[in-house]
């Protein structure tokens, strides 16, 4: 079992940057693939980025590709989401999630979730 805690959200102006962190408990963090999702008010939770357990493969939503970077430090049991060139449309609650293998685009593909961190981008 994995417990996840996100941090690093906040209020930023358009064009600015934020780095989200997701700290995981448990000794098996390095065996989990990790993802970031986001959910804006009135919208469904959507995929943002994914990284495999070995950091060998990364995937991004088209809306964030080139602006966001996912990474992980297995020694620190932490996954990161570096967000640059932020836009008002990026405003949402951001969640990290963990899974073992399989598909990665849908929330139901993931077994464990954090509580989320709010990101607000002002215009």
Secondary structure in CASP SS format (residue, H / E / C, confidence):
PFRMAT SS
TARGET T0000
AUTHOR 0000-0000-0000
METHOD secondary structure of the structure
MODEL  1
X C 1.00
X C 1.00
X C 1.00
X E 1.00
X E 1.00
X E 1.00
X E 1.00
X C 1.00
X C 1.00
X E 1.00
X E 1.00
X E 1.00
X E 1.00
X C 1.00
X C 1.00
X C 1.00
X C 1.00
X E 1.00
X E 1.00
X E 1.00
X E 1.00
X E 1.00
X E 1.00
X E 1.00
X C 1.00
X C 1.00
X C 1.00
X C 1.00
X H 1.00
X H 1.00
X H 1.00
X C 1.00
X E 1.00
X E 1.00
X E 1.00
X E 1.00
X E 1.00
X E 1.00
X E 1.00
X C 1.00
X C 1.00
X C 1.00
X C 1.00
X C 1.00
X C 1.00
X E 1.00
X E 1.00
X E 1.00
X E 1.00
X E 1.00
X E 1.00
X C 1.00
X C 1.00
X C 1.00
X C 1.00
X C 1.00
X C 1.00
X E 1.00
X E 1.00
X E 1.00
X C 1.00
X C 1.00
X C 1.00
X C 1.00
X E 1.00
X C 1.00
X C 1.00
X E 1.00
X E 1.00
X E 1.00
X E 1.00
X E 1.00
X E 1.00
X C 1.00
X C 1.00
X C 1.00
X C 1.00
X E 1.00
X E 1.00
X E 1.00
X E 1.00
X E 1.00
X E 1.00
X C 1.00
X C 1.00
X C 1.00
X C 1.00
X H 1.00
X H 1.00
X H 1.00
X C 1.00
X E 1.00
X E 1.00
X E 1.00
X E 1.00
X E 1.00
X E 1.00
X E 1.00
X E 1.00
X C 1.00
X C 1.00
X C 1.00
X C 1.00
X C 1.00
X C 1.00
X C 1.00
X H 1.00
X H 1.00
X H 1.00
X C 1.00
X C 1.00
X E 1.00
X E 1.00
X C 1.00
X C 1.00
X C 1.00
X E 1.00
X E 1.00
X E 1.00
X E 1.00
X E 1.00
X E 1.00
X C 1.00
END
